[in-house]
């Protein structure tokens, strides 16, 4: 029996991922996170390979959680699990659900009854389709899996989500989906799920921007230059709209939402404030810095939101704060740390934030730019699944040491130098400034 805290699965899922460090707190945190994450993974259920990505006990996976957990899962070697779940979402998009899919799917491969009663009565957060598209591109970059570029089910999901879905839910003609009060839980305009029921949340704009930008890049890889340019323009338009119309000079922050009467909601609104940074929506450095400071002042309200903060802080170079929160998330005293998003977020941020690994699938290359906090002398991670490879990375004494433990030759860039590593080869990169 493989289990820690949360749902018990009869699982034989294993991973080569290991970590050693001068900071024993980090070692303990990652050891717990790895074991907890694998305890949620299963290969033997009717839905196919999957991992729990919802409230523990529902035995299900939801769109928002899968999208956020996917990088940590990939690093652990669970890319096939993620792809199977993403395909299940793609397969179930339908006109009868107004181009939504199932928000949450069970281990039996069925819509979760907690969220779905019928095609006319179901729970849905409107950022979700866009979040999944951005996730699919990220998973292609991470795994080099060309199914993300040529599987007809995924291509149909991308096109339906960026066209029919937008048109169906955009009632005022501004190109952004919106919520109309009275529709209840069907089409919530944010990932924030409280009584405010805004017309549009800032996180919805951010996710839509990320989807346009991702599909533009996918179109380039598929040899569709006109389509790539079209979606790049849509992304730029959204970014400009957000930076110009959502920014309040008076409050020194971005508005969090547009309310039903068309006014901007100026109070802090949780994921509607930090997801624009997570999705890369904010281009202006001064405004991005103000948004980060706003997050520091106001914090979050639950463990799900907190699990996003390392992603946000590493994205803007706040390595001390990112590291502190990663350790806090894994602390035994942290309430609800068993929520699946926590363990997967920690693994993902160790790899992409602390080690700074960025895969470039079309070039069979990795860029590595570590962000070690003050006082962390060294860290060594083995068995990272990325591209078609398993790699080992050690950061110590101003150097990055990389070993292509298994897989085809890959290019590694770090400290301004690029080297080609054949299987079994190791190289060292000087990252001292």
Buried (B, 14 or more C-beta within 10 A) or exposed (E): EBBBBBBEBEBEBEBBBBBBBBBEBBBBBBEBBBBBBBBBBBBEBEBBBBBBBBBBEBBBBBBBBBBBBBBBBBBBBBBBBBBBBBBBBBBBBEEEBBBBBBBBBBBEBBBBEBBBEEBEEBBBBBBBBBBBBBBBBBBBBBBBBEBBBEBEBBBEBBEBBBEBBBEBBBEEEEEBBBBEEEEEEBBBBBBBEEEBBBBBBBBBBBBBBBBBBBBBBBBBBBEBEEBBEBBBEBBBEBBEBBBEEBBEEEBEBBBBBBBBEEEBBBEBBBBBBBBBBBBBBBEEEEBBEBBBEBBEEBEBEEBBBBBBBBBBBBBBEBBEBBBBBBBBBBEEEBEBBBBBBBBBBBBBBBBBBBBBBBBBBEEBBBBBEBBBBEEBEBBBBBBBBBBBBBBBBBBBEEBBBBBBBBBEEBBBBBBEEBBEBEBEBEBBBEBEE
